[in-house]
Amino acid sequence: MDEKLYYGRGKDCDNKKLIAFLDEVFFIDDEPETKRDFISILPKIYHDEYRPAYNNFVVQDENGEFRAAVGNFNIDLDVCGEKIKACCIGNVAVGLKYRSMGYMVDLMEMSVEEMMNNGTDLAYLGGQRQRYGYFGFEASGVSYNFEFNKKTAKHIFGGRKSNLRVEKLQENDTEAIEKIDALYQKNVIKASRPHKDYYRIVTSWRHNPYVVYDGNEFAGYFFIDYGCSWVSECAVTKPEYYGDLALAALEISGKDSIRFNASPFDKEKHGFFTVNSENISVGGCESLLVLNYEKVLKAYLKTKASYTSLADGELKVLIHGKKADEKLRITVKNNEVSVEKFDGEVEIEFSHTEATRAFLSNFSFEREKLNGAAQQWFPLPAFIFSVDQM
């Protein structure tokens, strides 16, 4: 590393300078009337109070000008009652004049080293699979997308409008926010969403949050993206409200068709959309870097057992992990899950990325090498709601 350059965490006094640098790198080609900026896209992490510069590893020259930055944003996950220490990598940026000089590689390696040293269990990011595969990330997770359109709605509902009243969520509507969060907390996988930051969280990525009412009674909510084509999150107080919520979101969008995203564990939502959607697709979620396979596999296997029956069986595996080798015995009996370290003989060995693909990716050649019971357990439902991503 060049001695004249600073490599390390950013300084709080440089918050605004960092954000200006990021805006220039990412949005230089935006038209003036639709120009984006990081404060409006992710208000939950780029306001000064969240220390955006400190939460970035940066390269700066002797004058304090930024050459590169990689965001490291810690987030606590509750996965079927198991506490997972997670970190999201975001705003990976290199100045236009400083490309192909190794800065991105240096900062990503610093980020991963920091996570291995501070006890992070799981890291995630959105980005090019091959680009981040060098650092141990692999495309992972499971999500469902349901297409709902006007023609479908006409056949199901006869052309009527939604019976639910829709209001856009206001930042100071603490009562609605508490009710939205009460529904969110029912998810078997959830992220920390402090109430003081709730509005900023649910408006991440320029989402528009809406509340639906049956008369004056709170009935649910939905978050629709900036382009009004995708509902990334929704929930209702009664399953019978899903039809009218779908109609309401379609009406708000002003489009002929919209998509609804759903987690693998949201069975009530599946009950409506698998019957009434025009098209259904299964996709991934984020790219994941697992740094504690024992803890992560246990948490997500428990999650899967919470909504489906798992075959009894045992798998003994050696994983040559990014952080360390882990020799694990995975057992399922009567839908009870156990994942523990052991010292015996294993039936299969995986490299770090092979293990991630086998256990957490939708489609995996490596999974075919597992015994029959273990093949049925995977892929695990690693899912992260869109507004919880960074």
C-alpha positions as CSV (number, residue, x, y, z in Angstrom):
1,M,0.0,0.0,0.0
2,D,1.2,3.5,-0.9
3,E,2.5,5.2,2.3
4,K,1.0,8.5,1.2
5,L,-2.5,7.0,1.2
6,Y,-4.8,6.4,4.1
7,Y,-6.4,3.0,4.4
8,G,-8.9,2.4,7.2
9,R,-12.2,3.5,8.6
10,G,-13.6,6.8,7.5
11,K,-13.7,9.8,9.9
12,D,-17.0,11.3,11.1
13,C,-15.9,14.8,10.0
14,D,-15.9,13.4,6.4
15,N,-19.5,12.3,6.3
16,K,-20.6,14.8,3.8
17,K,-17.5,14.5,1.7
18,L,-17.9,10.8,1.5
19,I,-21.5,11.0,0.4
20,A,-20.6,13.5,-2.3
21,F,-18.0,11.1,-3.5
22,L,-20.4,8.2,-3.6
23,D,-23.1,10.3,-5.4
24,E,-20.6,11.2,-8.0
25,V,-19.4,7.6,-8.6
26,F,-22.8,6.0,-8.7
27,F,-25.1,8.7,-10.2
28,I,-22.9,10.8,-12.5
29,D,-25.0,9.8,-15.5
30,D,-28.4,10.5,-14.0
31,E,-30.6,13.1,-15.6
32,P,-30.9,16.3,-13.5
33,E,-34.7,15.9,-13.0
34,T,-34.4,12.3,-11.8
35,K,-31.0,12.5,-10.2
36,R,-30.5,10.1,-7.2
37,D,-28.5,10.6,-4.0
38,F,-27.6,8.3,-1.2
39,I,-29.3,10.3,1.5
40,S,-32.7,9.9,-0.2
41,I,-32.1,6.3,-1.3
42,L,-30.9,5.0,2.1
43,P,-31.8,7.6,4.8
44,K,-31.4,4.9,7.5
45,I,-27.6,4.8,7.1
46,Y,-26.4,8.0,5.5
47,H,-27.5,10.7,7.9
48,D,-24.7,11.9,10.1
49,E,-26.2,10.2,13.2
50,Y,-25.5,6.8,11.7
51,R,-21.8,7.6,11.1
52,P,-21.7,6.7,7.4
53,A,-18.0,7.5,7.0
54,Y,-17.0,5.5,10.0
55,N,-19.0,2.6,8.6
56,N,-16.9,2.6,5.5
57,F,-13.4,1.4,4.8
58,V,-11.8,4.0,2.6
59,V,-8.8,5.0,0.6
60,Q,-7.9,8.8,0.9
61,D,-5.0,10.7,-0.5
62,E,-2.8,13.1,1.6
63,N,-5.3,15.9,1.0
64,G,-8.2,13.8,2.3
65,E,-9.8,13.2,-1.1
66,F,-11.5,9.9,-1.5
67,R,-10.3,7.3,-4.0
68,A,-12.4,4.4,-2.9
69,A,-14.9,3.3,-0.3
70,V,-16.6,0.0,0.8
71,G,-19.5,0.3,3.3
72,N,-19.7,-2.2,6.2
73,F,-23.1,-1.9,7.9
74,N,-23.8,-4.2,10.9
75,I,-27.3,-5.5,11.4
76,D,-28.8,-8.0,13.9
77,L,-31.0,-10.8,12.5
78,D,-33.4,-13.0,14.4
79,V,-33.6,-16.3,12.5
80,C,-36.1,-18.6,14.2
81,G,-35.1,-17.3,17.6
82,E,-31.3,-17.6,16.9
83,K,-29.4,-14.3,17.0
84,I,-27.3,-13.9,13.9
85,K,-24.7,-11.1,13.8
86,A,-24.8,-9.9,10.2
87,C,-23.0,-7.3,8.1
88,C,-24.1,-5.9,4.8
89,I,-21.5,-4.7,2.3
90,G,-22.7,-1.6,0.4
91,N,-21.7,1.4,-1.7
92,V,-18.6,-0.4,-3.2
93,A,-17.1,2.6,-5.0
94,V,-13.9,3.5,-6.8
95,G,-13.3,7.0,-8.2
96,L,-13.4,7.3,-12.0
97,K,-9.7,8.2,-12.2
98,Y,-8.6,5.3,-9.9
99,R,-10.1,2.2,-11.5
100,S,-8.0,-1.0,-11.9
101,M,-5.5,0.1,-9.3
102,G,-6.5,-2.6,-6.7
103,Y,-8.3,-0.3,-4.3
104,M,-11.6,-2.3,-4.4
105,V,-9.7,-5.5,-3.7
106,D,-7.8,-4.0,-0.8
107,L,-10.9,-2.6,0.9
108,M,-13.0,-5.8,0.4
109,E,-10.2,-7.8,2.0
110,M,-10.1,-5.4,4.9
111,S,-13.8,-5.7,5.2
112,V,-13.8,-9.4,5.3
113,E,-10.9,-9.5,7.7
114,E,-12.7,-7.1,10.1
115,M,-15.8,-9.4,10.0
116,M,-13.7,-12.5,10.7
117,N,-12.2,-10.7,13.7
118,N,-15.3,-9.2,15.2
119,G,-17.5,-12.4,15.3
120,T,-19.7,-11.7,12.3
121,D,-21.7,-14.8,11.4
122,L,-23.0,-13.9,8.0
123,A,-22.4,-11.1,5.5
124,Y,-24.5,-10.2,2.5
125,L,-24.5,-7.9,-0.5
126,G,-26.1,-7.3,-3.9
127,G,-23.8,-7.3,-6.8
128,Q,-22.1,-9.2,-9.6
129,R,-21.7,-12.8,-8.6
130,Q,-18.2,-13.4,-10.1
131,R,-16.9,-10.0,-8.9
132,Y,-17.6,-10.8,-5.3
133,G,-17.0,-14.5,-5.5
134,Y,-13.3,-13.7,-5.1
135,F,-14.0,-12.7,-1.5
136,G,-16.2,-15.8,-0.6
137,F,-19.6,-14.5,-1.5
138,E,-22.0,-16.7,-3.4
139,A,-25.5,-16.2,-4.8
140,S,-27.9,-17.5,-2.2
141,G,-31.3,-17.5,-0.7
142,V,-34.8,-18.1,-1.9
143,S,-37.6,-15.7,-2.8
144,Y,-40.8,-16.0,-4.6
145,N,-42.3,-13.5,-7.1
146,F,-46.0,-13.5,-8.0
147,E,-47.4,-11.6,-10.9
148,F,-50.8,-10.0,-10.4
149,N,-52.4,-8.1,-13.2
150,K,-55.6,-6.4,-14.3
151,K,-56.9,-9.3,-16.4
152,T,-56.3,-11.7,-13.5
153,A,-58.1,-9.3,-11.2
154,K,-61.1,-9.0,-13.5
155,H,-61.5,-12.8,-13.6
156,I,-61.2,-13.1,-9.8
157,F,-63.0,-10.0,-8.6
158,G,-65.3,-9.2,-11.5
159,G,-63.8,-5.8,-12.2
160,R,-64.6,-4.3,-8.7
161,K,-62.2,-2.1,-6.8
162,S,-60.5,-2.9,-3.5
163,N,-62.7,-2.8,-0.5
164,L,-59.8,-1.6,1.6
165,R,-59.0,2.1,2.2
166,V,-55.4,3.0,1.4
167,E,-53.3,5.7,3.1
168,K,-49.7,6.5,2.5
169,L,-47.7,6.1,5.7
170,Q,-46.6,9.3,7.3
171,E,-43.4,9.6,9.3
172,N,-45.2,10.8,12.5
173,D,-47.9,8.1,12.4
174,T,-46.5,6.2,15.3
175,E,-49.7,4.2,15.8
176,A,-49.6,2.8,12.2
177,I,-45.9,2.2,12.5
178,E,-46.4,0.1,15.7
179,K,-49.1,-1.9,14.0
180,I,-46.9,-2.5,10.9
181,D,-44.1,-3.6,13.1
182,A,-46.4,-6.0,15.1
183,L,-47.1,-7.8,11.8
184,Y,-43.4,-7.7,10.7
185,Q,-42.4,-9.3,14.0
186,K,-44.4,-12.4,13.2
187,N,-41.9,-13.3,10.5
188,V,-39.7,-16.2,11.5
189,I,-36.7,-14.2,10.0
190,K,-36.5,-10.5,10.8
191,A,-34.0,-7.7,11.1
192,S,-33.7,-5.1,13.8
193,R,-35.9,-2.2,13.0
194,P,-35.7,0.4,15.8
195,H,-38.9,2.4,16.0
196,K,-37.1,5.8,16.0
197,D,-35.7,4.8,12.6
198,Y,-38.7,2.9,11.3
199,Y,-39.9,5.4,8.6
200,R,-36.4,5.8,7.2
201,I,-36.0,2.0,7.1
202,V,-39.3,1.3,5.2
203,T,-38.6,4.1,2.7
204,S,-35.2,2.6,1.9
205,W,-34.5,2.3,-1.9
206,R,-37.2,5.0,-2.4
207,H,-40.0,2.6,-1.4
208,N,-43.4,4.0,-0.9
209,P,-45.1,2.6,2.3
210,Y,-48.9,2.3,2.4
211,V,-51.3,1.3,5.1
212,V,-54.6,-0.4,4.4
213,Y,-57.8,-0.2,6.5
214,D,-61.1,-2.0,6.6
215,G,-63.2,1.0,7.5
216,N,-61.3,2.5,10.4
217,E,-59.7,-0.8,11.4
218,F,-56.0,-1.4,10.5
219,A,-55.9,-4.3,8.0
220,G,-52.3,-4.4,6.9
221,Y,-49.6,-2.7,4.8
222,F,-47.5,-2.9,1.7
223,F,-44.3,-1.3,0.5
224,I,-44.1,-0.6,-3.3
225,D,-40.9,0.3,-5.1
226,Y,-40.2,3.7,-6.7
227,G,-41.3,2.5,-10.1
228,C,-44.5,1.2,-8.8
229,S,-44.0,-2.3,-10.3
230,W,-43.0,-4.4,-7.4
231,V,-44.4,-4.9,-3.9
232,S,-41.4,-6.0,-1.9
233,E,-43.2,-6.5,1.4
234,C,-46.8,-6.8,2.5
235,A,-48.8,-8.3,5.4
236,V,-52.4,-8.4,6.6
237,T,-54.2,-9.0,9.8
238,K,-56.5,-11.6,8.3
239,P,-55.6,-13.9,5.3
240,E,-58.9,-13.0,3.6
241,Y,-57.6,-9.4,3.1
242,Y,-54.9,-10.5,0.6
243,G,-57.2,-10.2,-2.4
244,D,-58.2,-6.7,-1.6
245,L,-54.6,-5.7,-0.7
246,A,-53.5,-7.0,-4.1
247,L,-56.2,-4.9,-5.8
248,A,-55.3,-1.8,-3.7
249,A,-51.6,-2.1,-4.7
250,L,-52.5,-2.6,-8.4
251,E,-54.7,0.5,-8.2
252,I,-51.9,2.5,-6.5
253,S,-49.4,1.4,-9.1
254,G,-51.4,2.7,-12.0
255,K,-49.9,-0.2,-14.1
256,D,-51.4,-3.2,-15.8
257,S,-49.3,-5.6,-13.8
258,I,-47.2,-5.7,-10.6
259,R,-45.1,-8.3,-8.8
260,F,-45.4,-9.4,-5.2
261,N,-42.3,-10.6,-3.5
262,A,-42.7,-13.3,-0.8
263,S,-40.4,-15.3,1.5
264,P,-40.5,-19.1,1.5
265,F,-42.0,-19.1,5.0
266,D,-45.0,-16.9,4.4
267,K,-47.6,-19.6,3.9
268,E,-50.6,-17.3,4.3
269,K,-49.4,-15.2,1.4
270,H,-48.7,-18.3,-0.7
271,G,-52.3,-19.4,0.0
272,F,-53.6,-16.5,-2.0
273,F,-51.0,-15.8,-4.6
274,T,-50.3,-19.4,-5.7
275,V,-53.9,-19.7,-6.6
276,N,-54.5,-16.2,-8.1
277,S,-51.3,-15.1,-9.7
278,E,-50.7,-15.1,-13.5
279,N,-47.1,-16.2,-13.2
280,I,-44.9,-17.4,-10.4
281,S,-41.1,-17.4,-10.3
282,V,-38.5,-18.6,-7.8
283,G,-35.4,-16.5,-7.5
284,G,-32.5,-15.8,-5.1
285,C,-32.1,-13.1,-2.6
286,E,-28.6,-11.8,-2.0
287,S,-25.0,-13.0,-2.2
288,L,-23.9,-14.5,1.1
289,L,-20.6,-15.0,2.9
290,V,-20.9,-17.5,5.7
291,L,-18.3,-17.1,8.5
292,N,-20.0,-19.4,11.0
293,Y,-21.5,-22.4,9.3
294,E,-22.5,-24.1,12.6
295,K,-24.6,-21.2,13.7
296,V,-26.0,-20.2,10.3
297,L,-27.0,-23.8,9.3
298,K,-28.7,-24.4,12.6
299,A,-30.7,-21.1,12.5
300,Y,-31.9,-21.5,8.9
301,L,-32.6,-25.3,9.2
302,K,-34.7,-24.5,12.2
303,T,-36.5,-21.9,10.1
304,K,-37.3,-24.5,7.4
305,A,-38.5,-27.0,10.0
306,S,-40.9,-24.3,11.3
307,Y,-43.0,-24.3,8.1
308,T,-42.3,-27.7,6.5
309,S,-41.6,-31.3,7.5
310,L,-38.0,-32.4,7.2
311,A,-36.9,-36.0,6.6
312,D,-35.2,-37.8,9.5
313,G,-31.5,-38.2,8.8
314,E,-27.9,-37.3,9.5
315,L,-25.1,-35.6,7.5
316,K,-21.5,-35.5,8.6
317,V,-19.6,-32.8,6.6
318,L,-16.2,-31.1,6.7
319,I,-16.4,-27.5,5.4
320,H,-13.2,-25.7,4.5
321,G,-14.6,-22.3,5.4
322,K,-13.4,-18.9,4.6
323,K,-12.7,-18.3,8.3
324,A,-11.9,-21.8,9.5
325,D,-12.5,-25.5,8.9
326,E,-15.8,-26.7,10.4
327,K,-16.5,-30.4,10.9
328,L,-20.2,-30.7,11.6
329,R,-22.8,-33.3,12.3
330,I,-26.3,-32.2,11.1
331,T,-29.2,-34.3,12.4
332,V,-32.9,-34.1,12.0
333,K,-35.3,-36.3,14.0
334,N,-39.0,-35.7,14.4
335,N,-38.5,-32.3,12.8
336,E,-36.0,-31.3,15.6
337,V,-32.8,-29.9,14.3
338,S,-29.3,-30.3,15.7
339,V,-26.0,-28.9,14.2
340,E,-22.9,-29.5,16.2
341,K,-19.1,-29.9,15.9
342,F,-17.7,-33.4,16.1
343,D,-14.4,-35.3,15.6
344,G,-15.5,-38.4,13.7
345,E,-15.3,-39.4,10.1
346,V,-17.2,-37.4,7.5
347,E,-19.1,-38.5,4.5
348,I,-18.4,-35.4,2.4
349,E,-16.1,-32.4,2.2
350,F,-16.9,-29.0,0.7
351,S,-14.9,-25.9,0.0
352,H,-16.3,-22.7,1.3
353,T,-18.2,-21.8,-1.8
354,E,-19.3,-25.4,-2.5
355,A,-20.9,-25.5,0.9
356,T,-22.7,-22.2,0.4
357,R,-24.0,-23.4,-2.9
358,A,-25.0,-26.8,-1.5
359,F,-26.8,-25.5,1.5
360,L,-28.0,-22.0,0.5
361,S,-28.3,-21.7,-3.2
362,N,-31.5,-22.4,-5.2
363,F,-29.8,-24.8,-7.6
364,S,-26.7,-26.6,-6.8
365,F,-24.7,-29.5,-8.5
366,E,-23.0,-30.0,-5.1
367,R,-26.3,-30.8,-3.4
368,E,-26.7,-33.9,-5.6
369,K,-23.7,-35.4,-3.7
370,L,-25.6,-35.4,-0.4
371,N,-27.6,-38.4,1.0
372,G,-31.3,-38.5,0.2
373,A,-32.5,-37.0,3.5
374,A,-30.0,-34.1,3.4
375,Q,-31.0,-33.3,-0.2
376,Q,-34.5,-32.7,1.1
377,W,-33.4,-30.2,3.8
378,F,-31.8,-27.8,1.3
379,P,-31.7,-25.1,0.0
380,L,-32.2,-23.2,3.3
381,P,-34.6,-20.2,3.3
382,A,-32.0,-17.4,3.6
383,F,-34.2,-14.4,3.0
384,I,-33.8,-10.7,3.6
385,F,-36.6,-8.2,3.1
386,S,-35.7,-5.5,0.6
387,V,-35.9,-2.6,2.9
388,D,-33.5,-4.3,5.3
389,Q,-30.9,-4.5,2.6
390,M,-28.2,-1.8,2.3
